[in-house]
């Protein structure tokens, strides 16, 4: 068994620009960081024999990247017919307006402030551009406007930041809420159990070959963190910074500000349920 196969979700390894499934092609944005991992994955999704493609998360406002996405679509014999957003964080959405100018497309998102055009996105919506079938799956928690897209024909789900290709995501308090996030993970688990989804096409990091394993790992990770935070509070660490310093002592300090967002969300969750 390779090291990658032993990791949660069985990541493919190196993140590159190129095909990820029959209908999904990744263009990696040049914005790597501790928070974005290798960079933002911008997804071109299309039926193999169609001349129209859907682009999910154009990424940062980087002219070179946006034009690279268009060039990649053209190389595949496609024209971009629609732009979708998984959520509004700038590393996914900042380039959307410029990308829409370059492609002449509408931008659909859950948040009305991010849309260009009259149509939004909601639970149960089905995108059919170029004969494609993408089902909208509401997955709030990382942010209140987070969505995933079920690509049934490839037995895949595009998860934005709800499930990453490496590590775990934050619950971006106060907009993100842990209770909603746990419900979203359970919703994704249902896709793996009931709908045969086996591949995660994430917003950052490598493709995951074991979608159910990845989601189960996320759920277990959250349960363990909640238990750690309860223990920390019982030991007298009452504020979010105190809890972070105690629970995340072995984590790179550069990640502590992000960890504090998740800790605040977890403290709210525990207080709302009378557990602390």
C-alpha positions as a Python dict, from the first residue, in 0.01 Angstrom:
ca = {
    (1, 'X'): (0, 0, 0),
    (2, 'X'): (138, 343, -91),
    (3, 'X'): (161, 625, 161),
    (4, 'X'): (-114, 811, -28),
    (5, 'X'): (-345, 511, -14),
    (6, 'X'): (-295, 495, 364),
    (7, 'X'): (-407, 855, 413),
    (8, 'X'): (-774, 948, 475),
    (9, 'X'): (-964, 954, 148),
    (10, 'X'): (-677, 802, -53),
    (11, 'X'): (-543, 1122, -213),
    (12, 'X'): (-391, 1087, -558),
    (13, 'X'): (-78, 1276, -461),
    (14, 'X'): (61, 1572, -649),
    (15, 'X'): (-190, 1840, -748),
    (16, 'X'): (-156, 1933, -1113),
    (17, 'X'): (-345, 2096, -1396),
    (18, 'X'): (-509, 1822, -1597),
    (19, 'X'): (-797, 1573, -1616),
    (20, 'X'): (-933, 1434, -1290),
    (21, 'X'): (-1227, 1232, -1419),
    (22, 'X'): (-1411, 1177, -1745),
    (23, 'X'): (-1593, 1510, -1714),
    (24, 'X'): (-1375, 1716, -1478),
    (25, 'X'): (-1050, 1897, -1557),
    (26, 'X'): (-851, 2096, -1301),
    (27, 'X'): (-663, 2420, -1361),
    (28, 'X'): (-449, 2493, -1055),
    (29, 'X'): (-432, 2860, -959),
    (30, 'X'): (-91, 3007, -866),
    (31, 'X'): (-192, 3103, -512),
    (32, 'X'): (-37, 2841, -281),
    (33, 'X'): (-33, 2913, 93),
    (34, 'X'): (-86, 2748, 429),
    (35, 'X'): (-460, 2811, 388),
    (36, 'X'): (-498, 2730, 16),
    (37, 'X'): (-255, 2433, 14),
    (38, 'X'): (-122, 2392, -343),
    (39, 'X'): (-356, 2668, -465),
    (40, 'X'): (-720, 2690, -568),
    (41, 'X'): (-853, 2415, -792),
    (42, 'X'): (-1059, 2571, -1071),
    (43, 'X'): (-1276, 2300, -1224),
    (44, 'X'): (-1382, 2277, -1589),
    (45, 'X'): (-1673, 2032, -1607),
    (46, 'X'): (-1833, 1917, -1930),
    (47, 'X'): (-1976, 1622, -2118),
    (48, 'X'): (-1705, 1468, -2337),
    (49, 'X'): (-1889, 1533, -2663),
    (50, 'X'): (-2032, 1876, -2572),
    (51, 'X'): (-1902, 2211, -2690),
    (52, 'X'): (-2008, 2395, -2372),
    (53, 'X'): (-1840, 2369, -2031),
    (54, 'X'): (-1917, 2483, -1678),
    (55, 'X'): (-1639, 2643, -1473),
    (56, 'X'): (-1656, 2609, -1095),
    (57, 'X'): (-1460, 2859, -883),
    (58, 'X'): (-1256, 3079, -1121),
    (59, 'X'): (-1032, 3153, -825),
    (60, 'X'): (-831, 3465, -742),
    (61, 'X'): (-823, 3780, -953),
    (62, 'X'): (-519, 3669, -1149),
    (63, 'X'): (-539, 3752, -1519),
    (64, 'X'): (-293, 3482, -1616),
    (65, 'X'): (-489, 3214, -1432),
    (66, 'X'): (-826, 3324, -1570),
    (67, 'X'): (-692, 3318, -1924),
    (68, 'X'): (-529, 2980, -1859),
    (69, 'X'): (-871, 2841, -1763),
    (70, 'X'): (-1020, 2968, -2089),
    (71, 'X'): (-727, 2828, -2286),
    (72, 'X'): (-764, 2490, -2116),
    (73, 'X'): (-1134, 2479, -2204),
    (74, 'X'): (-1057, 2568, -2565),
    (75, 'X'): (-790, 2298, -2581),
    (76, 'X'): (-1060, 2053, -2469),
    (77, 'X'): (-1279, 2179, -2756),
    (78, 'X'): (-1512, 2364, -2519),
    (79, 'X'): (-1646, 2714, -2473),
    (80, 'X'): (-1727, 2828, -2120),
    (81, 'X'): (-2104, 2853, -2095),
    (82, 'X'): (-2158, 2913, -1723),
    (83, 'X'): (-1962, 3001, -1409),
    (84, 'X'): (-2054, 2860, -1066),
    (85, 'X'): (-1922, 2937, -718),
    (86, 'X'): (-1900, 2696, -426),
    (87, 'X'): (-1879, 2991, -184),
    (88, 'X'): (-1766, 3349, -155),
    (89, 'X'): (-1415, 3331, -12),
    (90, 'X'): (-1185, 3541, -236),
    (91, 'X'): (-953, 3254, -329),
    (92, 'X'): (-1254, 3096, -502),
    (93, 'X'): (-1462, 3394, -614),
    (94, 'X'): (-1250, 3706, -649),
    (95, 'X'): (-1182, 3646, -1018),
    (96, 'X'): (-1545, 3568, -1107),
    (97, 'X'): (-1644, 3914, -1236),
    (98, 'X'): (-1339, 3941, -1460),
    (99, 'X'): (-1382, 3581, -1574),
    (100, 'X'): (-1743, 3657, -1665),
    (101, 'X'): (-1622, 3955, -1870),
    (102, 'X'): (-1371, 3737, -2054),
    (103, 'X'): (-1619, 3458, -2125),
    (104, 'X'): (-1950, 3641, -2149),
    (105, 'X'): (-2102, 3406, -1894),
    (106, 'X'): (-2336, 3447, -1603),
    (107, 'X'): (-2219, 3370, -1251),
    (108, 'X'): (-2446, 3163, -1031),
    (109, 'X'): (-2397, 3137, -655),
    (110, 'X'): (-2603, 3096, -341),
    (111, 'X'): (-2516, 3446, -218),
    (112, 'X'): (-2702, 3708, -429),
    (113, 'X'): (-2409, 3949, -385),
    (114, 'X'): (-2186, 3714, -586),
    (115, 'X'): (-2423, 3656, -878),
    (116, 'X'): (-2405, 3805, -1225),
    (117, 'X'): (-2746, 3746, -1378),
    (118, 'X'): (-3088, 3665, -1241),
    (119, 'X'): (-3036, 3300, -1143),
    (120, 'X'): (-2898, 3184, -812),
    (121, 'X'): (-2835, 2836, -681),
    (122, 'X'): (-3030, 2634, -429),
    (123, 'X'): (-3088, 2286, -296),
    (124, 'X'): (-3208, 2048, -563),
    (125, 'X'): (-3116, 2270, -859),
    (126, 'X'): (-2974, 2081, -1156),
    (127, 'X'): (-2725, 2243, -1393),
    (128, 'X'): (-2771, 2112, -1747),
    (129, 'X'): (-2535, 2331, -1954),
    (130, 'X'): (-2410, 2139, -2256),
    (131, 'X'): (-2606, 1831, -2153),
    (132, 'X'): (-2415, 1810, -1827),
    (133, 'X'): (-2599, 1711, -1509),
    (134, 'X'): (-2467, 1877, -1193),
    (135, 'X'): (-2687, 1862, -885),
    (136, 'X'): (-2658, 2135, -623),
    (137, 'X'): (-2600, 2004, -270),
    (138, 'X'): (-2624, 2260, 13),
    (139, 'X'): (-2325, 2212, 244),
    (140, 'X'): (-2316, 2512, 481),
    (141, 'X'): (-2081, 2520, 777),
    (142, 'X'): (-1741, 2622, 643),
    (143, 'X'): (-1937, 2931, 538),
    (144, 'X'): (-2311, 2992, 536),
    (145, 'X'): (-2315, 3000, 155),
    (146, 'X'): (-2111, 2684, 89),
    (147, 'X'): (-2238, 2450, -181),
    (148, 'X'): (-2117, 2123, -330),
    (149, 'X'): (-2197, 1983, -675),
    (150, 'X'): (-2284, 1618, -736),
    (151, 'X'): (-2147, 1495, -1070),
    (152, 'X'): (-2340, 1172, -1078),
    (153, 'X'): (-2208, 1048, -1413),
    (154, 'X'): (-1854, 1040, -1271),
    (155, 'X'): (-1965, 925, -925),
    (156, 'X'): (-1797, 1238, -793),
    (157, 'X'): (-1873, 1542, -580),
    (158, 'X'): (-1708, 1884, -605),
    (159, 'X'): (-1683, 2005, -247),
    (160, 'X'): (-1520, 2349, -252),
    (161, 'X'): (-1374, 2392, 98),
    (162, 'X'): (-1621, 2162, 275),
    (163, 'X'): (-1385, 1866, 224),
    (164, 'X'): (-1024, 1933, 123),
    (165, 'X'): (-783, 1704, -53),
    (166, 'X'): (-540, 1723, 238),
    (167, 'X'): (-589, 1802, 605),
    (168, 'X'): (-918, 1941, 734),
    (169, 'X'): (-1104, 2265, 676),
    (170, 'X'): (-1200, 2542, 916),
    (171, 'X'): (-1545, 2644, 1029),
    (172, 'X'): (-1516, 3015, 957),
    (173, 'X'): (-1684, 3164, 1266),
    (174, 'X'): (-1909, 3359, 1295),
    (175, 'X'): (-2045, 3300, 944),
    (176, 'X'): (-1969, 2930, 959),
    (177, 'X'): (-2150, 2717, 1216),
    (178, 'X'): (-2039, 2378, 1341),
    (179, 'X'): (-2387, 2225, 1370),
    (180, 'X'): (-2455, 2305, 1005),
    (181, 'X'): (-2113, 2176, 908),
    (182, 'X'): (-2170, 1840, 1077),
    (183, 'X'): (-2507, 1812, 901),
    (184, 'X'): (-2333, 1886, 571),
    (185, 'X'): (-2076, 1614, 629),
    (186, 'X'): (-2357, 1369, 700),
    (187, 'X'): (-2527, 1482, 379),
    (188, 'X'): (-2208, 1410, 186),
    (189, 'X'): (-2176, 1073, 359),
    (190, 'X'): (-2526, 989, 234),
    (191, 'X'): (-2407, 1061, -121),
    (192, 'X'): (-2130, 807, -76),
    (193, 'X'): (-2355, 545, 79),
    (194, 'X'): (-2680, 592, -116),
    (195, 'X'): (-2567, 745, -445),
    (196, 'X'): (-2239, 570, -513),
    (197, 'X'): (-2013, 874, -491),
    (198, 'X'): (-1653, 759, -456),
    (199, 'X'): (-1445, 1060, -571),
    (200, 'X'): (-1400, 1400, -408),
    (201, 'X'): (-1296, 1685, -638),
    (202, 'X'): (-1194, 1943, -374),
    (203, 'X'): (-1137, 2317, -388),
    (204, 'X'): (-779, 2267, -264),
    (205, 'X'): (-544, 1970, -259),
    (206, 'X'): (-543, 1640, -446),
    (207, 'X'): (-839, 1441, -569),
    (208, 'X'): (-962, 1187, -314),
    (209, 'X'): (-1042, 838, -437),
    (210, 'X'): (-1227, 727, -122),
    (211, 'X'): (-1501, 981, -62),
    (212, 'X'): (-1666, 785, 217),
    (213, 'X'): (-1336, 737, 398),
    (214, 'X'): (-1264, 1108, 373),
    (215, 'X'): (-1602, 1211, 514),
    (216, 'X'): (-1584, 954, 793),
    (217, 'X'): (-1239, 1090, 883),
    (218, 'X'): (-1377, 1445, 895),
    (219, 'X'): (-1663, 1342, 1121),
    (220, 'X'): (-1429, 1155, 1354),
    (221, 'X'): (-1185, 1448, 1356),
    (222, 'X'): (-1462, 1690, 1458),
    (223, 'X'): (-1580, 1457, 1735),
    (224, 'X'): (-1225, 1429, 1868),
    (225, 'X'): (-1172, 1806, 1857),
    (226, 'X'): (-1498, 1866, 2043),
    (227, 'X'): (-1389, 1623, 2313),
    (228, 'X'): (-1050, 1797, 2339),
    (229, 'X'): (-1214, 2136, 2371),
    (230, 'X'): (-1455, 2014, 2639),
    (231, 'X'): (-1155, 1880, 2833),
    (232, 'X'): (-966, 2207, 2786),
    (233, 'X'): (-1260, 2410, 2917),
    (234, 'X'): (-1297, 2179, 3216),
    (235, 'X'): (-927, 2238, 3286),
    (236, 'X'): (-988, 2612, 3305),
    (237, 'X'): (-907, 2728, 2951),
    (238, 'X'): (-1214, 2946, 2898),
    (239, 'X'): (-1138, 3178, 2606),
    (240, 'X'): (-1083, 3078, 2244),
    (241, 'X'): (-714, 3187, 2242),
    (242, 'X'): (-652, 2988, 2561),
    (243, 'X'): (-816, 2679, 2411),
    (244, 'X'): (-615, 2714, 2088),
    (245, 'X'): (-289, 2741, 2282),
    (246, 'X'): (-378, 2426, 2477),
    (247, 'X'): (-537, 2207, 2206),
    (248, 'X'): (-325, 2318, 1909),
    (249, 'X'): (9, 2329, 2092),
    (250, 'X'): (170, 2098, 1834),
    (251, 'X'): (28, 2282, 1531),
    (252, 'X'): (225, 2546, 1340),
    (253, 'X'): (154, 2881, 1508),
    (254, 'X'): (89, 3041, 1168),
    (255, 'X'): (-231, 2834, 1157),
    (256, 'X'): (-352, 2939, 1502),
    (257, 'X'): (-563, 3234, 1377),
    (258, 'X'): (-755, 2997, 1149),
    (259, 'X'): (-778, 2739, 1426),
    (260, 'X'): (-927, 3005, 1653),
    (261, 'X'): (-1218, 3051, 1410),
    (262, 'X'): (-1301, 2682, 1435),
    (263, 'X'): (-1256, 2685, 1814),
    (264, 'X'): (-1501, 2976, 1846),
    (265, 'X'): (-1751, 2781, 1635),
    (266, 'X'): (-1702, 2472, 1849),
    (267, 'X'): (-1738, 2666, 2175),
    (268, 'X'): (-2065, 2812, 2044),
    (269, 'X'): (-2182, 2463, 1949),
    (270, 'X'): (-2103, 2323, 2294),
    (271, 'X'): (-2262, 2618, 2477),
    (272, 'X'): (-2581, 2601, 2268),
    (273, 'X'): (-2620, 2239, 2373),
    (274, 'X'): (-2541, 2302, 2738),
    (275, 'X'): (-2227, 2088, 2726),
    (276, 'X'): (-1996, 2352, 2873),
}
